[in-house]
Amino acid sequence: MAKAVVITVDGPGGAGKGELTRRLAARFDYALLDSGAIYRVLAYAARKAGLALFDEDSLVQEAQVLNLSFEPAADGVHVLLNGEDVSQEIRTEEAGANASKVAAHPAVRDALLQRQRDFRQEPGLVADGRDMGTVVFPDAQVKIFLDASAEVRAQRRELQLKKQGKTAEYATILQEIKERDERDRNRATAPLKPAPDALILDSTALTIEEVEEKALAFIKEKLGSV
Ligand code: C5P
């Protein structure tokens, strides 16, 4: 039996993956996997449990029992840890940096692999992350790699934080983005890189509408009628 359709959207933080995956999932009525949220919640749970982010064995144990769920709401998908809404807490810059540290451990990634694959379902799935097309769903029917310059990603993040009423220093954001990129691109296991069969889309000079249009043209080419 043919496997349910998966559209993977990989790329660095701030390239617009979240917005693109939300739009695609809504358009096709597909399920959505925000794999970054899983690493963020694991890092958050580990910190709460007093674990060191370099303690791979303890992190694996935490990953195995992680009680995580996603709940759709009017203002987007909420992320629950042990039934408690941690959506706000896991979206800070610090939570992102901690997620990236946790995600660098190969055994931790292994422990989370099946949990991610279980999201594949009919009629389809849009999966957002770093290794969706390379490791988690290597047989995905459509693979997109969304990139953008670090400077533009920092600008977008600054704007997003300001809209939320938070103070944000552009230079600090840029520095953090570069550090996280460095860690994600250079780790030994599942480094951030495009799958050989991925469409590489650079969103630096594109609006989200233009990104969506290009993604849709590629999806049509791969899946036929959409
Ligand atoms: O996408 P997001 O910024 O929420 O991801 C947080 C961190 O989780 C990333 O910087 C990356 O280190 C890690 N991650 C990963 N593999 C994924 C998704 C996220 O390693 N598939």
Boltz pocket constraint, residues with backbone or C-beta under 6 A from the ligand:
constraints:
  - pocket:
      binder: B
      contacts: [[A, 13], [A, 35], [A, 36], [A, 37], [A, 39], [A, 40], [A, 95], [A, 96], [A, 99], [A, 100], [A, 101], [A, 103], [A, 104], [A, 128], [A, 129], [A, 130], [A, 131], [A, 132], [A, 180], [A, 184], [A, 190]]
      max_distance: 6.0
